[in-house]
Amino acid sequence: MSLNETVSAERVHIGFFGLRNAGKSSLVNAVTNQDLSLVSPVKGTTTDPVTKAMEILPLGPVLITDTPGIDDEGELGSMRAGRAKKALPRRTSPCSFVAFSSRYRAMIKI
């Protein structure tokens, strides 16, 4: 099966989760080598999960997901944070999640 024929369910899922303005979208843009996610100093810029199917060697076909900050505030912020949580895959195949601490700008694998 070629890269373009690999269905999302059979790809390794890599999700970026963390606080607002922690650098998730900047890292996704660097990993994909594209301006996939909008980046700004304004908290809450990412309003919905952004997903990109691609190939990363040696992993092969992957699905990369950038998410809104999980600490978003207010009624609208709560809805955005809820969408971030819904981006978690509901299956048992291998997944990678990367979380960020905006205080330390540290990458932590979960």
RODO-2510 file (C-alpha; in nm, 4 decimals, decimal comma):
residues 110
     n   res          X          Y          Z
     1     m     0,0000     0,0000     0,0000
     2     s     0,1458     0,3410    -0,0970
     3     l     0,1656     0,6455     0,1273
     4     n    -0,1392     0,8067    -0,0343
     5     e    -0,3408     0,4859    -0,0015
     6     t    -0,2752     0,4385     0,3720
     7     v    -0,5965     0,5098     0,5603
     8     s    -0,5842     0,7305     0,8707
     9     a    -0,6719     0,4432     1,1033
    10     e    -0,3568     0,2558     0,9972
    11     r    -0,1197     0,5505     1,0470
    12     v     0,0766     0,6333     1,3610
    13     h    -0,1009     0,9276     1,5218
    14     i     0,1125     1,2089     1,6646
    15     g    -0,0815     1,4700     1,8596
    16     f     0,0473     1,7964     2,0064
    17     f    -0,1369     1,8952     2,3254
    18     g    -0,0635     2,1614     2,5842
    19     l    -0,1334     2,5082     2,7161
    20     r    -0,2080     2,8091     2,4964
    21     n     0,0971     2,9729     2,3379
    22     a     0,3295     2,6900     2,4399
    23     g     0,4699     2,6506     2,0867
    24     k     0,2621     2,3542     1,9620
    25     s     0,1759     2,5129     1,6267
    26     s     0,5324     2,6363     1,5721
    27     l     0,6630     2,2841     1,6302
    28     v     0,4019     2,1311     1,3984
    29     n     0,5069     2,3774     1,1268
    30     a     0,8719     2,2832     1,1812
    31     v     0,8013     1,9071     1,1781
    32     t     0,5891     1,9272     0,8615
    33     n     0,8178     2,1896     0,7002
    34     q     0,4996     2,3795     0,6051
    35     d     0,2974     2,6749     0,7315
    36     l     0,0238     2,4316     0,8304
    37     s    -0,0873     2,6043     1,1512
    38     l    -0,1401     2,9754     1,2031
    39     v     0,1074     3,1141     1,4580
    40     s     0,0765     3,4391     1,6552
    41     p     0,1518     3,5785     2,0016
    42     v    -0,2251     3,5934     2,0706
    43     k    -0,3457     3,3178     2,3040
    44     g    -0,6163     3,1022     2,1474
    45     t    -0,5038     3,1451     1,7857
    46     t    -0,5545     2,7739     1,7133
    47     t    -0,9300     2,7282     1,7372
    48     d    -0,9728     2,3791     1,5921
    49     p    -0,7520     2,0730     1,5545
    50     v    -0,5377     2,0859     1,2387
    51     t    -0,4400     1,7501     1,0909
    52     k    -0,1805     1,6571     0,8295
    53     a    -0,1172     1,3125     0,6805
    54     m     0,2442     1,2629     0,5795
    55     e     0,5381     1,0247     0,5946
    56     i     0,8134     1,0538     0,8525
    57     l     1,1000     0,8098     0,8201
    58     p     1,1540     0,5640     0,9796
    59     l     0,7957     0,5689     1,1156
    60     g     0,6293     0,5657     0,7748
    61     p     0,2807     0,7096     0,7229
    62     v     0,1707     0,9296     1,0149
    63     l    -0,1145     1,1613     1,1030
    64     i     0,0012     1,4787     1,2808
    65     t    -0,2536     1,6806     1,4791
    66     d    -0,2084     2,0296     1,6231
    67     t    -0,4698     2,1195     1,8856
    68     p    -0,6033     2,4276     2,0640
    69     g    -0,4701     2,4985     2,4139
    70     i    -0,6229     2,2783     2,6811
    71     d    -0,6262     2,5729     2,9251
    72     d    -0,8465     2,7994     2,7115
    73     e    -1,0882     3,0161     2,9115
    74     g    -1,4480     3,1300     2,8886
    75     e    -1,7394     2,9644     2,7124
    76     l    -1,5753     2,9688     2,3689
    77     g    -1,2403     2,8641     2,5164
    78     s    -1,4051     2,5705     2,6861
    79     m    -1,5445     2,4607     2,3519
    80     r    -1,1981     2,4884     2,1908
    81     a    -1,0389     2,2877     2,4747
    82     g    -1,3109     2,0256     2,4292
    83     r    -1,2186     1,9904     2,0627
    84     a    -0,8560     1,9390     2,1618
    85     k    -0,9581     1,6533     2,3926
    86     k    -1,1738     1,4978     2,1186
    87     a    -0,8643     1,4822     1,8963
    88     l    -0,7307     1,1995     2,1139
    89     p    -0,7579     0,8793     1,9075
    90     r    -1,0150     0,6289     2,0329
    91     r    -0,8259     0,3162     1,9356
    92     t    -0,5535     0,0922     2,0651
    93     s    -0,2926     0,1156     1,7879
    94     p     0,0376     0,2948     1,8572
    95     c     0,0025     0,6654     1,9238
    96     s     0,2394     0,9396     2,0302
    97     f     0,1354     1,2440     2,2240
    98     v     0,3515     1,5446     2,2876
    99     a     0,2544     1,7886     2,5629
   100     f     0,4101     2,1221     2,6402
   101     s     0,4553     2,3283     2,9508
   102     s     0,4382     2,6972     2,8617
   103     r     0,6208     2,7842     3,1851
   104     y     0,9299     2,5791     3,1010
   105     r     0,8803     2,5315     2,7273
   106     a     0,9689     2,1681     2,7877
   107     m     0,8613     1,8806     2,5697
   108     i     0,7190     1,5860     2,7617
   109     k     0,6184     1,2564     2,5987
   110     i     0,3041     1,1052     2,7442
***
